[in-house]
């Protein structure tokens, strides 16, 4: 599996607090079957992460992790940070791909100009991956909000602990609704060390469809890392509604 959302870099945000915790995250991820992990520290008003500080911390983790797991570059950018200079944004490219950015979906409310923001991002040469929209209350109520964004080229990342139910019924129900509607493209851990565990393999199992789970946890993230076209979605075995329908 390939995990394109993690807070593994030490001391940059609310993820790993030090290098020891970073290494613990790497070891746990490798034991869970992850071979590549993108380090995506928060880039927003409460975490003054720059491309330079991200790259320095990434080099430190890579040197210490050795052959445990391959750690890639990235960043989780707040909407307000998308106006940074293009060259700096490219350095935050997801999985080291300078043409793709991981964009944080707000947890509350729904920005009316989100489509316009992503359009401007695309005009500047970037594709967007929307992080964890299943945790947004508006998306939980109206998953169709994502339809025009996906039609415009955005990809949607679900969080592993939402898919397997650790974040509660509402988020899990939203995950399966988005999967069934074809509005989800990859699963990632969003691991924060001691604050939040990863669990990609449990999420893949919860999908209940081996081919689709592989597409969500390997094929699509690999296409981002390798800078290739998003592979076609496998024909879906309809999710078993008893897993999630009663939670809606």
N, C-alpha and C positions, 0 to 999 in steps of 0.2 A: 504494500500500500504506500501511497504518497500523501503526506499530510501538508497542506498548503496554508495552514493557519495555526500558529503557535506563538507563545510568549516565552520563548526559551532563553532569550538573551538576558544576561544578568544586569540588574540595577537600572534598566531603562524605563520600566513602567510597572504595572501591578502584577507582573509575572515573576519569573525567577529572581530571587533576591541576591543571589551570589553565584559564583561559578560552580560550587558544589551542587546547588539546586539545579543549575542548567544541565550538569552531567547526569543527575538523577532523572531528569525529564528525558534526556537522550536514551538512557539505558532502558527506561520503561517503555518508550516508544519502540525501540528495536525489539524488545521482548514481545510487544504486541503485534509485530509483523510489519512495522513501518521501516522503509529503507531510505526514504528521503523526507526531510522536514524543512519547511520554509520558516525562517525566523521572521515574524511579522509584528514587531513592537508597535504599540499605539503611537500614532502621530496625530496629536490633538492638543488642545489648549492646556490640559492638565499634565501632559507629558511632553516635554520640549525635546523630542527626538529629532535629530537631524540625520541626513544621509551619512554624514561623517561618523557620528556616534554609533549609528547602527552598524556600519562597516567595521569599525574598530572592535565592537563587542562580538560581531560575527567572527572575525578573525581569531579572537580569543577562544571562543567556543569551539571553532573548528580545530584549533591546535590542541585543545585539551581532549576533545572527543575522539580523536584518532580515527580508528576504523569502526567505531560503534555505529554511526549513522552519518549519512551525508546531510549537512546542514546548508540550506540555501538562503539567499538574500530575500528581503521583502519588507513590507510595512503594512500596517492596518491604518488607512488614512481616513480621518474625519472629513465630512463633506466640506467643512470650512478650510481644509488644508489643500484642496484640489487646485487652488490658485497659485501654489508654489511654482517657482521656475521649472519649466519643462525638463531641463537637464537634471534637476534634483529629483523630480518625480521619477524619471527613468531609473535612477539609482535605487529607488524603492520598488522596482519592478518585481512582481510576484514570482517567486521561485527563480529569480535571476533573469526573468523575461522582461526586458525594458519596455515592452509594449502592453503590459497587463498590470493593473493596479487592483489591490484588495481595498474595497471601500466599505467603511463601517456603516451598517444600517442603524439609524437611531433606534433606541429602545422604546421611546415614547413619541407619539405623534407621527405624522407622515408629511414630509416636506413636499409641498405642492410643486416646487420647482425641481424635484429630483430628476425627472425626465430631461429637463433642460440642462441640468448640470452634467448628466451622463452624456448627453448629445455633444456638449462643448468639449468634454473629455475625449470623446471619440474623434471629434474634429481635430483635436491636438495630437492624435495618433495613438490613443490608449483605448484598450478594451477594459471593461470593468467587471470585477467579480464582486457581487454584493454579499457581504458577510452577514450570516445569521439573521435573515429577515423573519424567520419563523418565531423569533422571540419578540417581535414587535406586535403590540396588541391590535393595531389596525390591520396588519397582514393576517393575523389570526382570525379576525372578523371578515376580512375581505381579501382573500388570496389573489383575486383577480387584479389587485393593484400592481402585481408584478408582471402581468401579461404585456403591457406596452413596453416595459423596460427590457424584457427578454426578447420581444420582437425587434427591439432596437439594437440587439447584440450583446446585452449584459448576460453574464452567467450568474447563477445563484449557488451560494455555498451554505449547506446546512451544518449545524454543529452536532458532533457525534453524540454528546450527552442529551441533546434534544431528541434525536432520532430514537435512541434506546429508552427514553422515558425518564432519565435522571433529572431533567429540568421540569418535569411535571407534565400533566395531561394536555394542557393547552398547546404547549410548544410541540409536543409529540404529534398531536392531531394535525397541527399546521404542517409539520414535516411531511406526513403521509398525504395530506391534501395537495401539497406542492409537487410531491413526487408523482402522484396520480395524474395531475394536470400537465405534467411535462415541464414544470417550472423550477426544477432543481437539477443541478448539474454536477455537484461534487459535495462530498462530506469531508470535513476536517475536524481536528480535535479542539482547536481553540484552547489548548492546554495552558494553564497558568501555574503549573507546579503544585505546591501544597494547597493553593486556593481552589484549584479545579483540576481533576484528573482528565486524561485523554479518553481512551477506550474506543479506538477506531474499529477494532475487530468486533466488539459487541454491537456497534451501530451497523456494521455491514451485515451481521447476522440478523439484526432486527428488520432489515429491509425485506427479508423473506424471499428474495429472488437473486440467485447467485450471479447471473449475468449482469443484472442491473446494478447490484452492489459492486461488482468489479468495475463497471463503467464509472460509478460515482467515486470510487476510492483509488482507482488506478488509471484507467484509460483517459479520462478527462484531465485530471491533474497532470498526468504525464505529457499530454498534448500541450499544456501551458508551459511546462518546463522545457520541452523540446521545441517549442515554437512552431507547432504544426496545427493543422486544422482540427477543430473539435470533432472527435469521431462520432458517427451516428449513434443515436440512442438505441439500445437493443429493444426488441419488442417486449413489452412488459407483461409479466404474469401479474394479473390484477392483485393488488395488496389485499390481504385478508382483513376485511373490515372489522372483524371482531377484535383485532389488535388495537384499534384506535377510535372506531366510530362512537362508542359509548362515552368517550372522553370529550366529545365536541359539545 
